[in-house]
């Protein structure tokens, strides 16, 4: 850098022109640089597309997870019980979780009989 300060205007212009010629000559690396810049741009576009795809998949996953319901529940004697089977037979009677959840009296009878498909939440 110190050498440039000692050069006059004409010498500096000649130096700049010489550098420009070197950069524009075939095999100087400018073609390779342009090729690499193009590849980087393509990769950035691919990464952006993949990022959007990942964001969409994460959103769909969150939506699916939030849409899942837990077990139906029923409150008996101040305690909340989960009904862990959709359908079950207890003492030769078929029950559905929805039917038991809608009727605390049935739930109470099943709890008193010791059904294994209901647990305290």
N, C-alpha and C positions, 0 to 999 in steps of 0.2 A: 504494500500500500504506500509505503514511503516513497517508492520509486515514481509512482504516479504524480505525486505532488511536484516533482522536479521536472516533469515533462511539460512541454508547451502545448497549446491548443491544437496545433496541426498534428503533433505526435499522438495526442489522445484520440483525435478523430481517426487517424490511421489505425490505431490499436483497436478501437471499437469496430471499425470496418473489417479488420482482419478476424476478430472474434466472431462477427456475424457470418463471415464466409465459412469459418470452421464449423459453426453450428449448422449451416445449411448444406454442407457437402455430404454426399451419400456416405453412409457408414460412420457418420460422426456420432451416432447415437440418438439423433432426433427422431428417426423413424421408430426405433425401439421404444423411445420414451412415449411417442404418440400411441404406439400399440399398447404399451402398459397402461397409459391413461385411459384408453378405451376399455381395456379389460377391467380396470378398477371401476369404471362407471357401470359396466355390465354387472359386476359383482355387487356393487352398491344397490342396483335396481333389484337384483335377486334377493338380497338381504332384506330390502324394504318389503318386497312381496311376501317373503317368508314371515317377516314380523307381523304383517297384516293377517296372514293366515293363522299364526299362533294366537294373536289377539282374538280373532273370531272364534277359534276353537276353545280358548279359555272362557270366553263369554258364554258359549253354548254349554260348556261343562258346568259353569256356575249356575246357569239357568236350569239345567237338568237337576243339579244337586239341590237347588232351592225348591224345585217343584216336587221333590220327593217328600212324602209324608212319613211321619213316624208311625208308631203303632197307635191304633185307636185307644183312647183312655176313657175311664169312668171313675167317678168319685164315689166311694163307699165309706161311710162312717168317718168322713173327713180325710181319708187317704186316697191318693190318686193311684189307680192301677192301670198298667198297660196290658192290652189284650194282644198277645204275641202270636196268635194264629188267626188266619183269615176265616177258616172254617175248622170246626172240631166237633167231635162227638164226646159227650160226657154222660155217662150212665144211660146209654142207649138213646140219647136225645142229641140231634144235630143242632149246632149253634153257628151263627156267623158273628164275626167281630163287631160288625155294625149293629146287629140286633142286641148284643150284650151291652155295647157302649150306649145305646139309646134307652136301655132299661136297667137302672141301678138295682132294682129288686132281683132281676135274674142274676146280675153280677154278684150281688151279696150272697145269694144261694150257692152260686158256683164257688165262691171263695170259701164259704162255710163247708162245702163238700170237699174242698182241697184240690180244685182243678189246677193242673200244672201250667196252663196257658195264660195265667194272669199273674203279674208280678208288680210289686210296689215300685212306682216310678221314683 
